[in-house]
Amino acid sequence: MTTQPLEDLRQTLAADGYILSIDSSGERVDARISAEDGVCGDCLVPKNLMALMISNATGAAADSIDLTYPTEIGDDGQIR
């Protein structure tokens, strides 16, 4: 698998102030998107569309992706 599609997605999100972290070490893919200071935490596409974008970039099935958005991450970095 090439990592270029995933890097392209990361760069696209980064251009708008978002940081995509992926952990695919388990059976499921844990994808977290955090927002830099001052960036809208609610301004991303709906989760089902983002899951499809991540699926296309990683080759993982969209229904195997656990996706966390900025509004679901506390100031301490933990999921609320």
C-alpha positions as CSV (number, residue, x, y, z in Angstrom):
1,M,0.0,0.0,0.0
2,T,1.3,3.4,-0.9
3,T,1.1,6.1,1.8
4,Q,0.8,9.0,-0.7
5,P,-3.0,9.2,-0.6
6,L,-3.0,9.4,3.2
7,E,-0.3,12.1,3.1
8,D,-2.3,14.0,0.6
9,L,-5.4,13.9,2.9
10,R,-3.2,15.0,5.8
11,Q,-1.9,17.9,3.8
12,T,-5.3,18.9,2.7
13,L,-6.6,19.0,6.2
14,A,-3.5,20.7,7.5
15,A,-4.0,23.5,5.0
16,D,-7.2,24.3,6.9
17,G,-5.7,23.9,10.4
18,Y,-6.6,20.3,11.1
19,I,-4.3,17.5,12.2
20,L,-5.1,13.9,11.2
21,S,-3.7,11.1,13.4
22,I,-4.2,7.5,12.3
23,D,-3.6,4.3,14.4
24,S,-4.1,1.1,12.4
25,S,-2.2,-1.2,14.7
26,G,-5.4,-3.1,15.8
27,E,-8.3,-4.6,14.0
28,R,-10.0,-1.2,13.6
29,V,-8.6,2.1,12.4
30,D,-8.5,4.8,15.0
31,A,-8.6,8.2,13.2
32,R,-8.5,11.4,15.2
33,I,-8.8,14.9,13.8
34,S,-7.8,17.8,16.0
35,A,-8.0,21.5,15.3
36,E,-5.3,24.1,15.8
37,D,-6.1,27.0,18.0
38,G,-8.7,29.3,16.5
39,V,-9.8,26.7,13.9
40,C,-13.5,25.8,13.8
41,G,-14.0,22.3,15.4
42,D,-17.4,21.9,13.7
43,C,-16.5,22.9,10.2
44,L,-15.5,19.5,8.8
45,V,-17.6,17.4,6.4
46,P,-20.1,14.9,8.1
47,K,-18.3,11.9,9.6
48,N,-19.6,9.4,7.1
49,L,-18.0,11.4,4.3
50,M,-14.7,11.8,6.2
51,A,-14.7,8.0,6.9
52,L,-15.0,7.4,3.1
53,M,-12.1,9.8,2.4
54,I,-10.0,8.0,5.0
55,S,-11.1,4.6,3.7
56,N,-9.9,5.7,0.2
57,A,-6.6,6.9,1.5
58,T,-5.9,3.9,3.7
59,G,-7.6,1.0,2.0
60,A,-9.5,0.2,5.2
61,A,-13.2,-0.4,5.1
62,A,-15.1,2.7,6.1
63,D,-17.1,0.8,8.7
64,S,-13.9,-0.3,10.4
65,I,-12.8,3.4,11.0
66,D,-13.5,4.9,14.5
67,L,-13.4,8.6,13.8
68,T,-13.1,11.3,16.4
69,Y,-13.6,15.0,15.6
70,P,-12.1,18.0,17.3
71,T,-15.3,18.8,19.3
72,E,-15.1,15.3,20.9
73,I,-11.5,15.8,22.2
74,G,-11.0,17.6,25.5
75,D,-8.3,20.1,26.2
76,D,-6.3,17.2,27.8
77,G,-6.3,15.3,24.5
78,Q,-8.7,12.7,25.8
79,I,-12.0,11.7,24.1
80,R,-15.0,13.2,26.0
